[in-house]
């Protein structure tokens, strides 16, 4: 099968289309013929520095939408021919930027019939991250004030829709040029981070979704109401900002997204209800993965980038 592999760390130029053996599903696994695979910032970070995967060679990609080609021993959820979408177990279950990929059956859900594979392939990792942060962890309730950083980004723009589906009042940071996009998503209060210090403009927030890290997480603690919660999706393992949260009388927690069958089903329900949709910032054939990475490296896209296969 064709796959996009890298043998060294570096820029987009290290990505090469190669022929490798097609995997076979083991017990409790499915083999999926990939029709679309989203890209996420974690892809270009791993490409450049190895991240959790350490040293190449490896094939990147956690998002996938496609058709079940074969099932392993004991699989009851799916059968060959089923259309599915999901996130491969993060971080070590990587490999969707290829014609076929295998993964645990329960990492997948049935693809919503209302969307195509390109749309479905853009959703899983970013939507699961937002779902696990805002629903599983923060349990956002109607009327709560939720601040989402980088609200036009991959995770951010899906997090906005999930928060709105929960009935929240959403504040989103983004450059001024993306504020119309934020309002279309449902953001109640856009904040231009380039011209405005959000820490001075925003207050009495119940939940902050930190998608940026660095000093944003510390500054965000000061906009929370007493007892409010900050969820950072960039876990560092450092205790300093968690201890600072405790000093300020608020809470802080770090989250690493997990493969999640129940979460994928909940996300599929939102998609079918018309409450969740990915904005596609760019779509590329598999062979042009390097071009997609070049665009992703700019950090300026609104929505998601996707690789597509026939």
C-alpha positions as protocol buffer text, in pm:
chain_id: "A"
residue {
  index: 1
  type: UNK
  ca { x: 0 y: 0 z: 0 }
}
residue {
  index: 2
  type: UNK
  ca { x: 100 y: 364 z: -38 }
}
residue {
  index: 3
  type: UNK
  ca { x: 189 y: 557 z: 274 }
}
residue {
  index: 4
  type: UNK
  ca { x: 352 y: 885 z: 370 }
}
residue {
  index: 5
  type: UNK
  ca { x: 658 y: 794 z: 573 }
}
residue {
  index: 6
  type: UNK
  ca { x: 953 y: 987 z: 712 }
}
residue {
  index: 7
  type: UNK
  ca { x: 1292 y: 835 z: 786 }
}
residue {
  index: 8
  type: UNK
  ca { x: 1439 y: 1143 z: 955 }
}
residue {
  index: 9
  type: UNK
  ca { x: 1307 y: 1435 z: 1157 }
}
residue {
  index: 10
  type: UNK
  ca { x: 1274 y: 1774 z: 991 }
}
residue {
  index: 11
  type: UNK
  ca { x: 1056 y: 1997 z: 775 }
}
residue {
  index: 12
  type: UNK
  ca { x: 779 y: 1893 z: 536 }
}
residue {
  index: 13
  type: UNK
  ca { x: 1040 y: 1784 z: 282 }
}
residue {
  index: 14
  type: UNK
  ca { x: 1119 y: 1473 z: 489 }
}
residue {
  index: 15
  type: UNK
  ca { x: 776 y: 1327 z: 408 }
}
residue {
  index: 16
  type: UNK
  ca { x: 798 y: 1072 z: 128 }
}
residue {
  index: 17
  type: UNK
  ca { x: 538 y: 857 z: -48 }
}
residue {
  index: 18
  type: UNK
  ca { x: 650 y: 494 z: -18 }
}
residue {
  index: 19
  type: UNK
  ca { x: 517 y: 142 z: -69 }
}
residue {
  index: 20
  type: UNK
  ca { x: 491 y: -60 z: 254 }
}
residue {
  index: 21
  type: UNK
  ca { x: 317 y: -380 z: 357 }
}
residue {
  index: 22
  type: UNK
  ca { x: -55 y: -358 z: 422 }
}
residue {
  index: 23
  type: UNK
  ca { x: -129 y: -436 z: 788 }
}
residue {
  index: 24
  type: UNK
  ca { x: -352 y: -721 z: 899 }
}
residue {
  index: 25
  type: UNK
  ca { x: -603 y: -675 z: 1183 }
}
residue {
  index: 26
  type: UNK
  ca { x: -531 y: -862 z: 1504 }
}
residue {
  index: 27
  type: UNK
  ca { x: -781 y: -962 z: 1773 }
}
residue {
  index: 28
  type: UNK
  ca { x: -1034 y: -685 z: 1847 }
}
residue {
  index: 29
  type: UNK
  ca { x: -898 y: -479 z: 1556 }
}
residue {
  index: 30
  type: UNK
  ca { x: -1036 y: -361 z: 1224 }
}
residue {
  index: 31
  type: UNK
  ca { x: -854 y: -286 z: 900 }
}
residue {
  index: 32
  type: UNK
  ca { x: -985 y: 36 z: 743 }
}
residue {
  index: 33
  type: UNK
  ca { x: -940 y: 145 z: 385 }
}
residue {
  index: 34
  type: UNK
  ca { x: -868 y: 514 z: 437 }
}
residue {
  index: 35
  type: UNK
  ca { x: -1077 y: 761 z: 239 }
}
residue {
  index: 36
  type: UNK
  ca { x: -976 y: 1073 z: 431 }
}
residue {
  index: 37
  type: UNK
  ca { x: -735 y: 1150 z: 714 }
}
residue {
  index: 38
  type: UNK
  ca { x: -720 y: 1478 z: 901 }
}
residue {
  index: 39
  type: UNK
  ca { x: -403 y: 1654 z: 1002 }
}
residue {
  index: 40
  type: UNK
  ca { x: -344 y: 1822 z: 1337 }
}
residue {
  index: 41
  type: UNK
  ca { x: -67 y: 2033 z: 1491 }
}
residue {
  index: 42
  type: UNK
  ca { x: 56 y: 1720 z: 1665 }
}
residue {
  index: 43
  type: UNK
  ca { x: 142 y: 1580 z: 1319 }
}
residue {
  index: 44
  type: UNK
  ca { x: 385 y: 1859 z: 1231 }
}
residue {
  index: 45
  type: UNK
  ca { x: 526 y: 1864 z: 1582 }
}
residue {
  index: 46
  type: UNK
  ca { x: 600 y: 1491 z: 1568 }
}
residue {
  index: 47
  type: UNK
  ca { x: 740 y: 1529 z: 1216 }
}
residue {
  index: 48
  type: UNK
  ca { x: 983 y: 1794 z: 1338 }
}
residue {
  index: 49
  type: UNK
  ca { x: 1091 y: 1665 z: 1679 }
}
residue {
  index: 50
  type: UNK
  ca { x: 967 y: 1307 z: 1715 }
}
residue {
  index: 51
  type: UNK
  ca { x: 755 y: 1380 z: 2021 }
}
residue {
  index: 52
  type: UNK
  ca { x: 610 y: 1068 z: 2178 }
}
residue {
  index: 53
  type: UNK
  ca { x: 715 y: 863 z: 1876 }
}
residue {
  index: 54
  type: UNK
  ca { x: 1084 y: 944 z: 1925 }
}
residue {
  index: 55
  type: UNK
  ca { x: 1290 y: 845 z: 1622 }
}
residue {
  index: 56
  type: UNK
  ca { x: 1164 y: 764 z: 1269 }
}
residue {
  index: 57
  type: UNK
  ca { x: 1084 y: 582 z: 1054 }
}
residue {
  index: 58
  type: UNK
  ca { x: 711 y: 625 z: 1111 }
}
residue {
  index: 59
  type: UNK
  ca { x: 386 y: 706 z: 934 }
}
residue {
  index: 60
  type: UNK
  ca { x: 194 y: 993 z: 1091 }
}
residue {
  index: 61
  type: UNK
  ca { x: -181 y: 1046 z: 1122 }
}
residue {
  index: 62
  type: UNK
  ca { x: -439 y: 977 z: 1392 }
}
residue {
  index: 63
  type: UNK
  ca { x: -761 y: 1097 z: 1225 }
}
residue {
  index: 64
  type: UNK
  ca { x: -929 y: 856 z: 986 }
}
residue {
  index: 65
  type: UNK
  ca { x: -1253 y: 809 z: 795 }
}
residue {
  index: 66
  type: UNK
  ca { x: -1297 y: 514 z: 566 }
}
residue {
  index: 67
  type: UNK
  ca { x: -1446 y: 173 z: 498 }
}
residue {
  index: 68
  type: UNK
  ca { x: -1387 y: -142 z: 701 }
}
residue {
  index: 69
  type: UNK
  ca { x: -1188 y: -382 z: 484 }
}
residue {
  index: 70
  type: UNK
  ca { x: -1150 y: -670 z: 732 }
}
residue {
  index: 71
  type: UNK
  ca { x: -1214 y: -746 z: 1099 }
}
residue {
  index: 72
  type: UNK
  ca { x: -1002 y: -935 z: 1350 }
}
residue {
  index: 73
  type: UNK
  ca { x: -1099 y: -1208 z: 1591 }
}
residue {
  index: 74
  type: UNK
  ca { x: -1377 y: -1114 z: 1829 }
}
residue {
  index: 75
  type: UNK
  ca { x: -1495 y: -792 z: 1662 }
}
residue {
  index: 76
  type: UNK
  ca { x: -1874 y: -753 z: 1682 }
}
residue {
  index: 77
  type: UNK
  ca { x: -1927 y: -380 z: 1622 }
}
residue {
  index: 78
  type: UNK
  ca { x: -1841 y: -369 z: 1253 }
}
residue {
  index: 79
  type: UNK
  ca { x: -1818 y: -583 z: 944 }
}
residue {
  index: 80
  type: UNK
  ca { x: -1648 y: -534 z: 607 }
}
residue {
  index: 81
  type: UNK
  ca { x: -1814 y: -258 z: 408 }
}
residue {
  index: 82
  type: UNK
  ca { x: -1914 y: -44 z: 707 }
}
residue {
  index: 83
  type: UNK
  ca { x: -1822 y: 324 z: 686 }
}
residue {
  index: 84
  type: UNK
  ca { x: -1647 y: 436 z: 1004 }
}
residue {
  index: 85
  type: UNK
  ca { x: -1453 y: 729 z: 1146 }
}
residue {
  index: 86
  type: UNK
  ca { x: -1238 y: 765 z: 1453 }
}
residue {
  index: 87
  type: UNK
  ca { x: -909 y: 851 z: 1617 }
}
residue {
  index: 88
  type: UNK
  ca { x: -634 y: 593 z: 1643 }
}
residue {
  index: 89
  type: UNK
  ca { x: -512 y: 550 z: 2004 }
}
residue {
  index: 90
  type: UNK
  ca { x: -303 y: 854 z: 2085 }
}
residue {
  index: 91
  type: UNK
  ca { x: -8 y: 874 z: 2076 }
}
residue {
  index: 92
  type: UNK
  ca { x: 125 y: 532 z: 1977 }
}
residue {
  index: 93
  type: UNK
  ca { x: -153 y: 404 z: 1749 }
}
residue {
  index: 94
  type: UNK
  ca { x: -44 y: 635 z: 1471 }
}
residue {
  index: 95
  type: UNK
  ca { x: -46 y: 562 z: 1096 }
}
residue {
  index: 96
  type: UNK
  ca { x: -356 y: 688 z: 912 }
}
residue {
  index: 97
  type: UNK
  ca { x: -169 y: 878 z: 639 }
}
residue {
  index: 98
  type: UNK
  ca { x: -175 y: 567 z: 424 }
}
residue {
  index: 99
  type: UNK
  ca { x: -414 y: 370 z: 205 }
}
residue {
  index: 100
  type: UNK
  ca { x: -498 y: 129 z: 490 }
}
residue {
  index: 101
  type: UNK
  ca { x: -468 y: 142 z: 866 }
}
residue {
  index: 102
  type: UNK
  ca { x: -556 y: -94 z: 1147 }
}
residue {
  index: 103
  type: UNK
  ca { x: -677 y: -2 z: 1493 }
}
residue {
  index: 104
  type: UNK
  ca { x: -894 y: -117 z: 1784 }
}
residue {
  index: 105
  type: UNK
  ca { x: -1253 y: -158 z: 1674 }
}
residue {
  index: 106
  type: UNK
  ca { x: -1367 y: 56 z: 1966 }
}
residue {
  index: 107
  type: UNK
  ca { x: -1158 y: 350 z: 1851 }
}
residue {
  index: 108
  type: UNK
  ca { x: -1417 y: 393 z: 1574 }
}
residue {
  index: 109
  type: UNK
  ca { x: -1782 y: 482 z: 1534 }
}
residue {
  index: 110
  type: UNK
  ca { x: -2010 y: 462 z: 1234 }
}
residue {
  index: 111
  type: UNK
  ca { x: -1957 y: 756 z: 1002 }
}
residue {
  index: 112
  type: UNK
  ca { x: -2256 y: 992 z: 1007 }
}
residue {
  index: 113
  type: UNK
  ca { x: -2450 y: 941 z: 687 }
}
residue {
  index: 114
  type: UNK
  ca { x: -2507 y: 1315 z: 653 }
}
residue {
  index: 115
  type: UNK
  ca { x: -2141 y: 1395 z: 578 }
}
residue {
  index: 116
  type: UNK
  ca { x: -1878 y: 1271 z: 336 }
}
residue {
  index: 117
  type: UNK
  ca { x: -1545 y: 1112 z: 426 }
}
residue {
  index: 118
  type: UNK
  ca { x: -1354 y: 1439 z: 388 }
}
residue {
  index: 119
  type: UNK
  ca { x: -1571 y: 1604 z: 651 }
}
residue {
  index: 120
  type: UNK
  ca { x: -1570 y: 1299 z: 877 }
}
residue {
  index: 121
  type: UNK
  ca { x: -1194 y: 1259 z: 847 }
}
residue {
  index: 122
  type: UNK
  ca { x: -1139 y: 1614 z: 971 }
}
residue {
  index: 123
  type: UNK
  ca { x: -1329 y: 1568 z: 1296 }
}
residue {
  index: 124
  type: UNK
  ca { x: -1205 y: 1292 z: 1531 }
}
residue {
  index: 125
  type: UNK
  ca { x: -891 y: 1405 z: 1716 }
}
residue {
  index: 126
  type: UNK
  ca { x: -989 y: 1771 z: 1746 }
}
residue {
  index: 127
  type: UNK
  ca { x: -1349 y: 1698 z: 1839 }
}
residue {
  index: 128
  type: UNK
  ca { x: -1255 y: 1427 z: 2089 }
}
residue {
  index: 129
  type: UNK
  ca { x: -1008 y: 1666 z: 2250 }
}
residue {
  index: 130
  type: UNK
  ca { x: -1276 y: 1931 z: 2284 }
}
residue {
  index: 131
  type: UNK
  ca { x: -1537 y: 1679 z: 2402 }
}
residue {
  index: 132
  type: UNK
  ca { x: -1313 y: 1525 z: 2666 }
}
residue {
  index: 133
  type: UNK
  ca { x: -1213 y: 1872 z: 2790 }
}
residue {
  index: 134
  type: UNK
  ca { x: -1550 y: 2044 z: 2792 }
}
residue {
  index: 135
  type: UNK
  ca { x: -1790 y: 1756 z: 2858 }
}
residue {
  index: 136
  type: UNK
  ca { x: -1607 y: 1470 z: 3029 }
}
residue {
  index: 137
  type: UNK
  ca { x: -1374 y: 1691 z: 3235 }
}
residue {
  index: 138
  type: UNK
  ca { x: -1544 y: 2030 z: 3281 }
}
residue {
  index: 139
  type: UNK
  ca { x: -1907 y: 1913 z: 3248 }
}
residue {
  index: 140
  type: UNK
  ca { x: -2005 y: 2246 z: 3090 }
}
residue {
  index: 141
  type: UNK
  ca { x: -2362 y: 2344 z: 3180 }
}
residue {
  index: 142
  type: UNK
  ca { x: -2616 y: 2580 z: 3018 }
}
residue {
  index: 143
  type: UNK
  ca { x: -2542 y: 2944 z: 3088 }
}
residue {
  index: 144
  type: UNK
  ca { x: -2182 y: 2893 z: 3194 }
}
residue {
  index: 145
  type: UNK
  ca { x: -1916 y: 3126 z: 3057 }
}
residue {
  index: 146
  type: UNK
  ca { x: -1653 y: 2938 z: 2855 }
}
residue {
  index: 147
  type: UNK
  ca { x: -1335 y: 3097 z: 2720 }
}
residue {
  index: 148
  type: UNK
  ca { x: -1178 y: 2913 z: 2424 }
}
residue {
  index: 149
  type: UNK
  ca { x: -833 y: 3019 z: 2309 }
}
residue {
  index: 150
  type: UNK
  ca { x: -744 y: 2999 z: 1937 }
}
residue {
  index: 151
  type: UNK
  ca { x: -1116 y: 2956 z: 1876 }
}
residue {
  index: 152
  type: UNK
  ca { x: -1072 y: 2950 z: 1497 }
}
residue {
  index: 153
  type: UNK
  ca { x: -820 y: 2665 z: 1508 }
}
residue {
  index: 154
  type: UNK
  ca { x: -872 y: 2294 z: 1461 }
}
residue {
  index: 155
  type: UNK
  ca { x: -966 y: 2212 z: 1819 }
}
residue {
  index: 156
  type: UNK
  ca { x: -1098 y: 2560 z: 1891 }
}
residue {
  index: 157
  type: UNK
  ca { x: -1364 y: 2585 z: 1620 }
}
residue {
  index: 158
  type: UNK
  ca { x: -1506 y: 2243 z: 1712 }
}
residue {
  index: 159
  type: UNK
  ca { x: -1487 y: 2327 z: 2083 }
}
residue {
  index: 160
  type: UNK
  ca { x: -1697 y: 2637 z: 2020 }
}
residue {
  index: 161
  type: UNK
  ca { x: -1971 y: 2426 z: 1861 }
}
residue {
  index: 162
  type: UNK
  ca { x: -1962 y: 2168 z: 2140 }
}
residue {
  index: 163
  type: UNK
  ca { x: -1982 y: 2440 z: 2407 }
}
residue {
  index: 164
  type: UNK
  ca { x: -2275 y: 2604 z: 2228 }
}
residue {
  index: 165
  type: UNK
  ca { x: -2450 y: 2266 z: 2199 }
}
residue {
  index: 166
  type: UNK
  ca { x: -2418 y: 2249 z: 2579 }
}
residue {
  index: 167
  type: UNK
  ca { x: -2586 y: 2590 z: 2612 }
}
residue {
  index: 168
  type: UNK
  ca { x: -2277 y: 2787 z: 2715 }
}
residue {
  index: 169
  type: UNK
  ca { x: -2193 y: 3153 z: 2662 }
}
residue {
  index: 170
  type: UNK
  ca { x: -1873 y: 3135 z: 2456 }
}
residue {
  index: 171
  type: UNK
  ca { x: -1586 y: 3382 z: 2449 }
}
residue {
  index: 172
  type: UNK
  ca { x: -1324 y: 3311 z: 2183 }
}
residue {
  index: 173
  type: UNK
  ca { x: -980 y: 3457 z: 2115 }
}
residue {
  index: 174
  type: UNK
  ca { x: -862 y: 3503 z: 1757 }
}
residue {
  index: 175
  type: UNK
  ca { x: -723 y: 3774 z: 1532 }
}
residue {
  index: 176
  type: UNK
  ca { x: -975 y: 4034 z: 1417 }
}
residue {
  index: 177
  type: UNK
  ca { x: -985 y: 3893 z: 1065 }
}
residue {
  index: 178
  type: UNK
  ca { x: -1135 y: 3570 z: 1198 }
}
residue {
  index: 179
  type: UNK
  ca { x: -1410 y: 3728 z: 1411 }
}
residue {
  index: 180
  type: UNK
  ca { x: -1680 y: 3691 z: 1146 }
}
residue {
  index: 181
  type: UNK
  ca { x: -1591 y: 3322 z: 1127 }
}
residue {
  index: 182
  type: UNK
  ca { x: -1618 y: 3296 z: 1506 }
}
residue {
  index: 183
  type: UNK
  ca { x: -1961 y: 3458 z: 1505 }
}
residue {
  index: 184
  type: UNK
  ca { x: -2076 y: 3213 z: 1238 }
}
residue {
  index: 185
  type: UNK
  ca { x: -1968 y: 2931 z: 1468 }
}
residue {
  index: 186
  type: UNK
  ca { x: -2173 y: 3081 z: 1751 }
}
residue {
  index: 187
  type: UNK
  ca { x: -1912 y: 3270 z: 1954 }
}
residue {
  index: 188
  type: UNK
  ca { x: -2093 y: 3528 z: 2168 }
}
residue {
  index: 189
  type: UNK
  ca { x: -1788 y: 3745 z: 2243 }
}
residue {
  index: 190
  type: UNK
  ca { x: -1485 y: 3744 z: 2010 }
}
residue {
  index: 191
  type: UNK
  ca { x: -1163 y: 3889 z: 2154 }
}
residue {
  index: 192
  type: UNK
  ca { x: -880 y: 4014 z: 1932 }
}
residue {
  index: 193
  type: UNK
  ca { x: -574 y: 3883 z: 2115 }
}
residue {
  index: 194
  type: UNK
  ca { x: -346 y: 4110 z: 1910 }
}
residue {
  index: 195
  type: UNK
  ca { x: -513 y: 4432 z: 2021 }
}
residue {
  index: 196
  type: UNK
  ca { x: -669 y: 4333 z: 2353 }
}
residue {
  index: 197
  type: UNK
  ca { x: -531 y: 4171 z: 2665 }
}
residue {
  index: 198
  type: UNK
  ca { x: -793 y: 3903 z: 2722 }
}
residue {
  index: 199
  type: UNK
  ca { x: -692 y: 3885 z: 3089 }
}
residue {
  index: 200
  type: UNK
  ca { x: -815 y: 4242 z: 3133 }
}
residue {
  index: 201
  type: UNK
  ca { x: -1116 y: 4223 z: 2899 }
}
residue {
  index: 202
  type: UNK
  ca { x: -1263 y: 3895 z: 3025 }
}
residue {
  index: 203
  type: UNK
  ca { x: -1371 y: 3795 z: 3375 }
}
residue {
  index: 204
  type: UNK
  ca { x: -1597 y: 3566 z: 3576 }
}
residue {
  index: 205
  type: UNK
  ca { x: -1534 y: 3267 z: 3349 }
}
residue {
  index: 206
  type: UNK
  ca { x: -1644 y: 2918 z: 3452 }
}
residue {
  index: 207
  type: UNK
  ca { x: -1423 y: 2718 z: 3215 }
}
residue {
  index: 208
  type: UNK
  ca { x: -1114 y: 2802 z: 3009 }
}
residue {
  index: 209
  type: UNK
  ca { x: -995 y: 2574 z: 2729 }
}
residue {
  index: 210
  type: UNK
  ca { x: -624 y: 2639 z: 2686 }
}
residue {
  index: 211
  type: UNK
  ca { x: -505 y: 2535 z: 2341 }
}
residue {
  index: 212
  type: UNK
  ca { x: -191 y: 2753 z: 2338 }
}
residue {
  index: 213
  type: UNK
  ca { x: 8 y: 2696 z: 2657 }
}
residue {
  index: 214
  type: UNK
  ca { x: 304 y: 2914 z: 2757 }
}
residue {
  index: 215
  type: UNK
  ca { x: 198 y: 3225 z: 2948 }
}
residue {
  index: 216
  type: UNK
  ca { x: -163 y: 3193 z: 2826 }
}
residue {
  index: 217
  type: UNK
  ca { x: -237 y: 2928 z: 3085 }
}
residue {
  index: 218
  type: UNK
  ca { x: -109 y: 3146 z: 3370 }
}
residue {
  index: 219
  type: UNK
  ca { x: -288 y: 3460 z: 3249 }
}
residue {
  index: 220
  type: UNK
  ca { x: -607 y: 3260 z: 3197 }
}
residue {
  index: 221
  type: UNK
  ca { x: -618 y: 3156 z: 3561 }
}
residue {
  index: 222
  type: UNK
  ca { x: -697 y: 3517 z: 3651 }
}
residue {
  index: 223
  type: UNK
  ca { x: -1014 y: 3534 z: 3442 }
}
residue {
  index: 224
  type: UNK
  ca { x: -1175 y: 3239 z: 3621 }
}
residue {
  index: 225
  type: UNK
  ca { x: -1440 y: 3286 z: 3884 }
}
residue {
  index: 226
  type: UNK
  ca { x: -1363 y: 3132 z: 4225 }
}
residue {
  index: 227
  type: UNK
  ca { x: -1371 y: 2754 z: 4178 }
}
residue {
  index: 228
  type: UNK
  ca { x: -1355 y: 2784 z: 3800 }
}
residue {
  index: 229
  type: UNK
  ca { x: -1162 y: 2533 z: 3590 }
}
residue {
  index: 230
  type: UNK
  ca { x: -887 y: 2564 z: 3330 }
}
residue {
  index: 231
  type: UNK
  ca { x: -830 y: 2260 z: 3106 }
}
residue {
  index: 232
  type: UNK
  ca { x: -504 y: 2263 z: 2912 }
}
residue {
  index: 233
  type: UNK
  ca { x: -473 y: 2027 z: 2615 }
}
residue {
  index: 234
  type: UNK
  ca { x: -93 y: 2077 z: 2611 }
}
residue {
  index: 235
  type: UNK
  ca { x: 18 y: 1869 z: 2907 }
}
residue {
  index: 236
  type: UNK
  ca { x: 369 y: 1943 z: 3027 }
}
residue {
  index: 237
  type: UNK
  ca { x: 373 y: 1750 z: 3353 }
}
residue {
  index: 238
  type: UNK
  ca { x: 492 y: 2065 z: 3532 }
}
residue {
  index: 239
  type: UNK
  ca { x: 324 y: 2149 z: 3861 }
}
residue {
  index: 240
  type: UNK
  ca { x: 385 y: 2524 z: 3862 }
}
residue {
  index: 241
  type: UNK
  ca { x: 63 y: 2642 z: 3699 }
}
residue {
  index: 242
  type: UNK
  ca { x: -147 y: 2386 z: 3886 }
}
residue {
  index: 243
  type: UNK
  ca { x: 0 y: 2516 z: 4211 }
}
residue {
  index: 244
  type: UNK
  ca { x: -67 y: 2874 z: 4097 }
}
residue {
  index: 245
  type: UNK
  ca { x: -429 y: 2779 z: 4032 }
}
residue {
  index: 246
  type: UNK
  ca { x: -460 y: 2643 z: 4384 }
}
residue {
  index: 247
  type: UNK
  ca { x: -313 y: 2966 z: 4522 }
}
residue {
  index: 248
  type: UNK
  ca { x: -575 y: 3168 z: 4331 }
}
residue {
  index: 249
  type: UNK
  ca { x: -865 y: 2952 z: 4443 }
}
residue {
  index: 250
  type: UNK
  ca { x: -934 y: 2802 z: 4101 }
}
residue {
  index: 251
  type: UNK
  ca { x: -861 y: 2464 z: 3943 }
}
residue {
  index: 252
  type: UNK
  ca { x: -631 y: 2357 z: 3660 }
}
residue {
  index: 253
  type: UNK
  ca { x: -587 y: 2025 z: 3489 }
}
residue {
  index: 254
  type: UNK
  ca { x: -391 y: 1889 z: 3191 }
}
residue {
  index: 255
  type: UNK
  ca { x: -556 y: 1659 z: 2938 }
}
residue {
  index: 256
  type: UNK
  ca { x: -416 y: 1422 z: 2677 }
}
residue {
  index: 257
  type: UNK
  ca { x: -679 y: 1302 z: 2431 }
}
residue {
  index: 258
  type: UNK
  ca { x: -771 y: 932 z: 2436 }
}
residue {
  index: 259
  type: UNK
  ca { x: -933 y: 703 z: 2182 }
}
residue {
  index: 260
  type: UNK
  ca { x: -1297 y: 684 z: 2288 }
}
residue {
  index: 261
  type: UNK
  ca { x: -1581 y: 483 z: 2132 }
}
residue {
  index: 262
  type: UNK
  ca { x: -1851 y: 648 z: 2345 }
}
residue {
  index: 263
  type: UNK
  ca { x: -1709 y: 992 z: 2273 }
}
residue {
  index: 264
  type: UNK
  ca { x: -1703 y: 924 z: 1900 }
}
residue {
  index: 265
  type: UNK
  ca { x: -2067 y: 814 z: 1911 }
}
residue {
  index: 266
  type: UNK
  ca { x: -2162 y: 1133 z: 2096 }
}
residue {
  index: 267
  type: UNK
  ca { x: -1973 y: 1338 z: 1836 }
}
residue {
  index: 268
  type: UNK
  ca { x: -2145 y: 1147 z: 1555 }
}
residue {
  index: 269
  type: UNK
  ca { x: -2481 y: 1235 z: 1712 }
}
residue {
  index: 270
  type: UNK
  ca { x: -2390 y: 1606 z: 1715 }
}
residue {
  index: 271
  type: UNK
  ca { x: -2285 y: 1585 z: 1349 }
}
residue {
  index: 272
  type: UNK
  ca { x: -2612 y: 1413 z: 1252 }
}
residue {
  index: 273
  type: UNK
  ca { x: -2808 y: 1677 z: 1445 }
}
residue {
  index: 274
  type: UNK
  ca { x: -2636 y: 1953 z: 1246 }
}
residue {
  index: 275
  type: UNK
  ca { x: -2466 y: 2093 z: 1557 }
}
residue {
  index: 276
  type: UNK
  ca { x: -2107 y: 2006 z: 1469 }
}
residue {
  index: 277
  type: UNK
  ca { x: -1919 y: 2052 z: 1144 }
}
residue {
  index: 278
  type: UNK
  ca { x: -1553 y: 2089 z: 1061 }
}
residue {
  index: 279
  type: UNK
  ca { x: -1440 y: 2379 z: 847 }
}
residue {
  index: 280
  type: UNK
  ca { x: -1198 y: 2247 z: 585 }
}
residue {
  index: 281
  type: UNK
  ca { x: -910 y: 2491 z: 546 }
}
residue {
  index: 282
  type: UNK
  ca { x: -746 y: 2278 z: 278 }
}
residue {
  index: 283
  type: UNK
  ca { x: -778 y: 1936 z: 117 }
}
residue {
  index: 284
  type: UNK
  ca { x: -486 y: 1753 z: -43 }
}
residue {
  index: 285
  type: UNK
  ca { x: -436 y: 1415 z: -211 }
}
residue {
  index: 286
  type: UNK
  ca { x: -219 y: 1176 z: -11 }
}
residue {
  index: 287
  type: UNK
  ca { x: 82 y: 1236 z: -235 }
}
residue {
  index: 288
  type: UNK
  ca { x: 78 y: 1607 z: -144 }
}
residue {
  index: 289
  type: UNK
  ca { x: 106 y: 1557 z: 232 }
}
residue {
  index: 290
  type: UNK
  ca { x: 416 y: 1777 z: 241 }
}
residue {
  index: 291
  type: UNK
  ca { x: 215 y: 2069 z: 100 }
}
residue {
  index: 292
  type: UNK
  ca { x: -45 y: 2020 z: 372 }
}
residue {
  index: 293
  type: UNK
  ca { x: 230 y: 2025 z: 635 }
}
residue {
  index: 294
  type: UNK
  ca { x: 374 y: 2345 z: 486 }
}
residue {
  index: 295
  type: UNK
  ca { x: 36 y: 2513 z: 530 }
}
residue {
  index: 296
  type: UNK
  ca { x: -6 y: 2370 z: 878 }
}
residue {
  index: 297
  type: UNK
  ca { x: 336 y: 2497 z: 981 }
}
residue {
  index: 298
  type: UNK
  ca { x: 217 y: 2857 z: 926 }
}
residue {
  index: 299
  type: UNK
  ca { x: -21 y: 2825 z: 1221 }
}
residue {
  index: 300
  type: UNK
  ca { x: -267 y: 3054 z: 1046 }
}
residue {
  index: 301
  type: UNK
  ca { x: -531 y: 2820 z: 911 }
}
residue {
  index: 302
  type: UNK
  ca { x: -893 y: 2840 z: 1024 }
}
residue {
  index: 303
  type: UNK
  ca { x: -1032 y: 2490 z: 1071 }
}
residue {
  index: 304
  type: UNK
  ca { x: -876 y: 2163 z: 957 }
}
residue {
  index: 305
  type: UNK
  ca { x: -648 y: 2028 z: 686 }
}
residue {
  index: 306
  type: UNK
  ca { x: -730 y: 1690 z: 531 }
}
residue {
  index: 307
  type: UNK
  ca { x: -562 y: 1428 z: 313 }
}
residue {
  index: 308
  type: UNK
  ca { x: -797 y: 1246 z: 74 }
}
residue {
  index: 309
  type: UNK
  ca { x: -773 y: 911 z: -103 }
}
residue {
  index: 310
  type: UNK
  ca { x: -991 y: 768 z: -381 }
}
